Amino acid sequence: MSTLSHQPTRTVEEKRRWTEVVVRETWASLAISMMWLAVLFDAIFGPNIVNNSAGGDSSSVPSAVVVALFAFLGSWVVAKYAFGRDRA
């Protein structure tokens, strides 16, 4: 009489509850919204970056351009880790 060996037992990953997903995504979307709200207020009320050269030429750039660059990078990182799928 012969016997068959079974496959090794596998552990079943526990699914995350929907409340954990919603909470994580809610905080991430709130963080991204606040970043861009800061850009908006800086564009409305913020100063300009003024560059004066030795020759007397001057140029002016709104400071919101620099803040928007960092808001873009920050929202990219937050979205990657908050909305990305878990790789297990």
N, C-alpha and C positions, 0 to 999 in steps of 0.2 A: 504494500500500500504506500502510495507516495503522498506527500503534502506539498502544498504551494505556499510559498512565503508571501506575505503581504508587503505592499509598499510601505516605506517608513511613514509614520504619522506626520502630518503637516500641521503647522500652527496656523490658525485662521486669524488674520489681522482683524482687530476690532475696528468697526467703522466708526468714524467720528459722528457725533450727534449733530443734527442740523443747527442747533443753537451755537455750537462752537464755530461752525463755518460762518454763520451770520454775524456773530460778534467780531470775528477777525476781519471779515470784509467790511463791516461797518466802521471799525476804527481806521482801517486803511483808507477808505473813501473819505472819512472825515479829515484825516491827516493830509491827503492830497488836496482836498478842498481848501483847507486852511493855508496851504502853501500858495495856491493861486489867488486866494483872497489877499494875502500879503503882497503879491505882485500887483494886484489891482490898486490897493491903497498906496503902494509906493509910486505907481504910475500917476495917481491923482495928486497926492500930497508930497511926494518925494522930490528932492532936489535933482539938478542935472549935474553930470560930471563934466567939468569945464577944463579944457586943456589949452594952456597958453604957451605958444612957442616963443623963442628968443626974437624972432623976426616980427612979432606983433600979431601973428595969425592966432586965431582962437577957434576952437571947435567945442561943441556941446552935444553930449549924449545923455538921454534920460537914464537915471540910475535903475529904472525898472528893467532895462535890458540885461543888466548884470544879475539882478535878482531873479529874472525870468530864466536865465541860464541855470542857476542853481536850483530853482523850483522844478525845472524840467528834469534835471539829474536826480533830484530827491524823489520826485513822483515816479520816476522810472524804477528806482531801487525799491520803493515801497510797494509798487504794483507787482514787481517781480517776485518778491517774497510773500506778499499777502494774497495775491490772486493766482499765483503759480500753483501747479499741482505738486503734491508731495511726492518726492522720488524715494521710494523705500526699497 
